[in-house]
Amino acid sequence: MTMWWLLFRDGGVVIIGASSLVHARLLAAANGLGRASHFVEGNFIDTERLSPIPPEFVGRMLSPIEARQLQEILDRKPRGHGAERRRRSKPARP
């Protein structure tokens, strides 16, 4: 199932699994996680970025502070990842 990052007016965020953005909004509202009228935007969470999300953060309203901290974690790029890829792709010198 696809995971969605739903942002609400007060800065709170809900991370929820759903088949589409509309479905995610409906599930959040139906489960009392956020008011539909307070929804601001929603974003698909890439599967590569799911692993650092703690399971207890899924399916509940995150405070603005928790959401900001999680966003910082998700925005970090693995150290040296690009350099390692470049080193492997260079042909060996004779």
C-alpha positions in Angstrom: 0.0 0.0 0.0 1.2 3.5 -0.8 2.0 5.8 2.1 1.0 9.5 2.2 2.2 12.5 4.2 -0.9 14.7 4.9 -0.2 18.2 6.2 -2.9 20.0 8.1 -3.5 23.7 8.8 -2.0 23.7 12.3 1.3 22.1 11.0 0.3 18.6 12.2 1.0 15.7 9.9 -0.6 12.3 9.4 1.3 9.5 7.7 -1.2 7.0 6.4 -1.4 4.1 4.0 -4.0 4.4 1.2 -4.5 3.7 -2.5 -4.7 7.4 -3.4 -4.4 10.9 -1.9 -8.2 11.2 -1.8 -8.4 7.8 -0.1 -5.8 8.9 2.5 -7.7 12.1 3.2 -10.9 10.2 3.7 -9.3 7.6 6.0 -7.7 10.4 8.1 -11.0 12.2 8.5 -13.0 8.9 9.1 -10.5 7.9 11.8 -10.6 11.2 13.6 -7.0 12.0 12.8 -7.7 15.4 11.2 -10.6 17.5 10.0 -11.1 17.4 6.2 -11.5 21.2 6.2 -8.1 21.6 7.8 -6.2 19.6 5.2 -3.6 21.7 3.4 -1.7 19.2 1.1 -0.6 15.6 0.7 2.5 14.0 -0.7 3.3 10.5 -1.7 6.2 9.0 0.4 8.7 7.2 -1.8 9.3 3.6 -0.8 13.0 4.3 -0.4 12.2 6.9 2.3 9.9 4.7 4.4 12.5 2.8 6.4 13.4 5.7 8.8 9.8 6.3 9.7 9.0 4.7 13.1 6.0 2.4 13.0 4.4 4.4 15.9 4.3 7.5 13.7 2.0 5.9 11.1 -1.7 6.3 11.6 -1.7 9.1 14.1 -1.5 12.9 14.1 2.1 14.0 14.5 2.7 17.3 16.3 4.4 20.1 14.2 7.6 19.4 16.1 7.5 15.7 15.5 6.7 16.3 11.8 9.6 18.7 11.4 12.0 16.3 13.1 10.8 13.5 10.9 11.1 15.7 7.8 14.7 16.5 8.7 15.5 12.7 9.0 13.8 12.0 5.6 15.7 14.8 3.9 19.1 13.6 4.9 21.0 11.9 2.2 23.2 8.9 3.0 26.7 10.0 3.5 29.1 9.0 0.8 26.5 7.3 -1.3 27.2 9.4 -4.4 30.9 9.1 -4.1 30.7 5.3 -3.7 28.6 5.1 -6.8 31.1 7.2 -8.8 34.1 5.1 -7.6 32.4 1.9 -8.7 31.5 3.2 -12.1 35.0 4.3 -13.0 37.0 1.8 -15.1 40.1 0.4 -13.4 43.3 2.0 -14.5 46.0 -0.3 -15.8 
